């Protein structure tokens, strides 16, 4: 991650991967990043709701949780 990264830039690097996002309401959603636009995040295969998708306004995301492997 760089100093100039935004939530949008972080999410764009995760397309096709599973992430969790913490919303401004405190709710956490996890799923596979399908698409990131200027204003929206499209998540698919939501945890616990595999047959549902979510479209989330980027300005409602407080944090992005990414699984990383340590060596």
Secondary structure, 3 states (H helix, E strand, C coil): CCCCCCHHHHHHCCCCCEEEEEECCCCEEEEEEEEECCCEEEEECECCECCCCEEEEHHHEEEEEECCCCC
